[in-house]
Amino acid sequence: PNLVQTAEGGPALVHAGPFANIAHGCSSILATRLGALHADLVITEGGFGFDLGGEKFLDIKCRAAGVWPRVLVLVATLRALKMHGGAPVKRAGDPNPEALARGMEHLEKHLETAAGFGLPAVVAINVFPSDTAEELSLVEEALRQRGVRMARCEGFARGGEGALELAAAVADAAEATDA
């Protein structure tokens, strides 16, 4: 594993399998074990798409390593939800509450799959500058009604400070599994 530094000076271990734009790359078992020796929480990206990357992470890496996560983070964007709801890619950044509502079924399926693995989930709503407050509220209310933890994440635009709400939600969800 390579110890690298984030843009804000924080440490990060990078030791990955093949990624190259495929959905099942994740950090190595060695990196996970090394991280666990030096931190209270180790965060691993399982690849994009819980139905491929996440399931392979759980079915292959976790079982081979003899580790199991305490919480699962599902990343969602309004754009992706609208595309899953039938909005054309070129128009997915435009307000479209109907496509957004239809796209929530996709997120619900991922939440159902997470529950099937026995994992509590936190939905990270990755916010883009063009997202409207109304549509963000629609997603948050739908998740609230389902009892799902969620947090907005503006890490790309605001750095670490923009991800503090998400970090707190993930830490709280992980701590709740200690009971």
LOSE-913874 format. One record per residue (C-alpha): x, y, z; residue number from 1. Coordinates in Angstrom, 1 decimal, m for minus. Layout:
(pt (X, Y, Z), NUM) ...
# end
This chain:
(pt (0.0, 0.0, 0.0), 1) (pt (1.1, 3.6, m0.7), 2) (pt (0.6, 6.2, 1.9), 3) (pt (m0.4, 9.3, 0.0), 4) (pt (m1.8, 12.7, 1.0), 5) (pt (m5.1, 14.3, 0.2), 6) (pt (m5.3, 17.8, m1.2), 7) (pt (m5.9, 19.0, 2.3), 8) (pt (m3.0, 17.1, 3.8), 9) (pt (m4.8, 14.1, 5.3), 10) (pt (m3.3, 10.6, 5.0), 11) (pt (m4.8, 8.0, 2.6), 12) (pt (m3.7, 4.5, 1.8), 13) (pt (m4.0, 3.6, m1.9), 14) (pt (m3.4, 0.0, m2.9), 15) (pt (m5.9, m1.0, m5.4), 16) (pt (m6.7, m3.9, m7.7), 17) (pt (m7.6, m3.2, m11.3), 18) (pt (m10.0, m0.4, m11.8), 19) (pt (m9.5, 1.0, m15.3), 20) (pt (m13.2, 2.0, m15.5), 21) (pt (m14.6, m1.3, m14.4), 22) (pt (m17.0, m1.6, m11.6), 23) (pt (m15.3, m4.1, m9.3), 24) (pt (m12.0, m2.6, m8.3), 25) (pt (m11.4, m2.1, m4.6), 26) (pt (m8.4, m1.6, m2.3), 27) (pt (m6.4, m4.7, m1.4), 28) (pt (m6.8, m6.8, 1.7), 29) (pt (m3.4, m5.7, 2.8), 30) (pt (m4.4, m2.0, 2.6), 31) (pt (m7.6, m2.7, 4.6), 32) (pt (m5.7, m4.6, 7.3), 33) (pt (m3.0, m1.9, 7.5), 34) (pt (m5.7, 0.8, 7.7), 35) (pt (m7.5, m1.1, 10.5), 36) (pt (m4.3, m1.1, 12.5), 37) (pt (m4.1, 2.7, 12.4), 38) (pt (m7.7, 4.0, 12.4), 39) (pt (m11.0, 3.6, 14.1), 40) (pt (m12.8, 3.4, 10.7), 41) (pt (m11.5, 2.2, 7.3), 42) (pt (m13.5, 3.3, 4.3), 43) (pt (m13.2, 1.2, 1.1), 44) (pt (m14.7, 2.0, m2.2), 45) (pt (m16.2, m1.1, m3.6), 46) (pt (m16.5, 0.2, m7.1), 47) (pt (m19.4, 1.9, m8.8), 48) (pt (m22.8, 0.1, m8.8), 49) (pt (m23.7, m1.8, m5.7), 50) (pt (m25.2, m4.4, m7.9), 51) (pt (m21.7, m5.2, m9.3), 52) (pt (m18.9, m3.5, m7.4), 53) (pt (m20.5, m3.6, m4.0), 54) (pt (m21.6, m7.2, m4.2), 55) (pt (m18.2, m8.4, m5.5), 56) (pt (m16.6, m6.5, m2.7), 57) (pt (m18.8, m8.3, m0.1), 58) (pt (m18.8, m11.7, m1.8), 59) (pt (m15.2, m11.9, m2.7), 60) (pt (m12.9, m9.5, m0.9), 61) (pt (m14.6, m9.4, 2.5), 62) (pt (m15.1, m13.2, 2.7), 63) (pt (m11.5, m13.8, 1.5), 64) (pt (m10.2, m11.3, 4.1), 65) (pt (m12.4, m12.5, 6.9), 66) (pt (m13.8, m9.0, 7.5), 67) (pt (m17.3, m7.6, 7.2), 68) (pt (m18.4, m3.9, 7.0), 69) (pt (m20.4, m2.3, 9.7), 70) (pt (m22.1, 0.2, 7.4), 71) (pt (m22.6, 0.6, 3.7), 72) (pt (m22.5, 4.0, 1.9), 73) (pt (m24.6, 4.3, m1.3), 74) (pt (m23.7, 7.4, m3.4), 75) (pt (m26.5, 8.9, m5.3), 76) (pt (m26.8, 12.0, m7.5), 77) (pt (m29.9, 13.7, m8.7), 78) (pt (m28.6, 13.3, m12.2), 79) (pt (m28.2, 9.6, m12.0), 80) (pt (m31.6, 9.1, m10.3), 81) (pt (m33.2, 11.1, m13.1), 82) (pt (m31.5, 9.1, m15.8), 83) (pt (m32.7, 5.9, m14.1), 84) (pt (m36.1, 7.5, m14.1), 85) (pt (m36.0, 7.9, m17.9), 86) (pt (m34.5, 11.4, m18.4), 87) (pt (m32.1, 11.6, m21.3), 88) (pt (m28.4, 12.0, m20.3), 89) (pt (m28.1, 15.4, m21.9), 90) (pt (m31.1, 16.6, m19.8), 91) (pt (m30.4, 14.9, m16.5), 92) (pt (m29.0, 18.1, m15.0), 93) (pt (m32.3, 19.9, m15.6), 94) (pt (m35.1, 19.9, m13.0), 95) (pt (m37.4, 17.0, m13.6), 96) (pt (m39.2, 15.9, m10.4), 97) (pt (m41.2, 13.2, m12.3), 98) (pt (m38.0, 11.4, m13.6), 99) (pt (m36.5, 11.9, m10.1), 100) (pt (m39.4, 10.1, m8.4), 101) (pt (m39.3, 7.3, m10.9), 102) (pt (m35.5, 7.0, m10.5), 103) (pt (m35.9, 6.5, m6.7), 104) (pt (m37.0, 2.9, m7.5), 105) (pt (m33.4, 2.3, m8.5), 106) (pt (m32.0, 3.6, m5.2), 107) (pt (m34.6, 1.6, m3.3), 108) (pt (m33.4, m1.6, m5.0), 109) (pt (m29.9, m0.9, m3.8), 110) (pt (m31.2, m0.3, m0.3), 111) (pt (m33.1, m3.6, m0.4), 112) (pt (m29.9, m5.4, m1.5), 113) (pt (m27.9, m3.8, 1.3), 114) (pt (m30.5, m4.9, 3.8), 115) (pt (m30.3, m8.4, 2.3), 116) (pt (m26.6, m8.4, 3.3), 117) (pt (m27.6, m7.3, 6.8), 118) (pt (m25.9, m3.9, 6.4), 119) (pt (m27.3, m0.5, 7.6), 120) (pt (m27.0, 2.0, 4.8), 121) (pt (m26.2, 5.7, 4.6), 122) (pt (m27.1, 7.4, 1.3), 123) (pt (m24.6, 10.1, 0.3), 124) (pt (m26.3, 12.6, m1.9), 125) (pt (m23.5, 13.9, m4.0), 126) (pt (m24.5, 17.5, m4.7), 127) (pt (m23.9, 19.3, m8.0), 128) (pt (m24.1, 23.1, m8.3), 129) (pt (m27.0, 22.8, m10.7), 130) (pt (m29.1, 20.7, m8.2), 131) (pt (m32.2, 22.5, m7.0), 132) (pt (m33.1, 22.7, m3.4), 133) (pt (m36.6, 21.4, m4.2), 134) (pt (m35.3, 18.2, m5.8), 135) (pt (m32.7, 17.6, m3.1), 136) (pt (m35.6, 18.0, m0.6), 137) (pt (m37.7, 15.4, m2.5), 138) (pt (m34.9, 12.8, m2.3), 139) (pt (m34.3, 13.5, 1.4), 140) (pt (m38.0, 13.3, 2.2), 141) (pt (m38.4, 10.0, 0.4), 142) (pt (m35.4, 8.6, 2.3), 143) (pt (m36.6, 10.0, 5.6), 144) (pt (m40.0, 8.3, 5.0), 145) (pt (m38.2, 5.0, 4.5), 146) (pt (m36.1, 5.5, 7.7), 147) (pt (m32.8, 5.7, 5.7), 148) (pt (m29.9, 7.7, 7.0), 149) (pt (m28.6, 10.3, 4.5), 150) (pt (m26.4, 13.2, 4.1), 151) (pt (m25.6, 15.7, 1.5), 152) (pt (m22.0, 15.6, 0.3), 153) (pt (m20.3, 18.6, m1.3), 154) (pt (m16.8, 17.3, m1.0), 155) (pt (m15.8, 18.0, m4.6), 156) (pt (m16.8, 21.6, m4.4), 157) (pt (m15.9, 22.4, m0.8), 158) (pt (m13.2, 19.8, 0.1), 159) (pt (m13.2, 18.0, 3.4), 160) (pt (m15.5, 20.6, 5.0), 161) (pt (m18.2, 19.7, 2.4), 162) (pt (m18.1, 16.0, 3.5), 163) (pt (m18.3, 16.6, 7.3), 164) (pt (m22.1, 15.9, 7.4), 165) (pt (m21.5, 12.6, 5.6), 166) (pt (m18.6, 11.6, 7.8), 167) (pt (m20.7, 12.2, 10.9), 168) (pt (m23.6, 10.2, 9.5), 169) (pt (m21.3, 7.3, 8.6), 170) (pt (m19.6, 7.4, 12.0), 171) (pt (m23.0, 7.5, 13.8), 172) (pt (m24.3, 4.5, 11.7), 173) (pt (m21.1, 2.5, 12.4), 174) (pt (m21.2, 3.3, 16.2), 175) (pt (m24.9, 2.1, 16.3), 176) (pt (m23.7, m1.3, 15.2), 177) (pt (m21.6, m1.6, 18.3), 178) (pt (m24.7, m2.2, 20.5), 179) 
# end
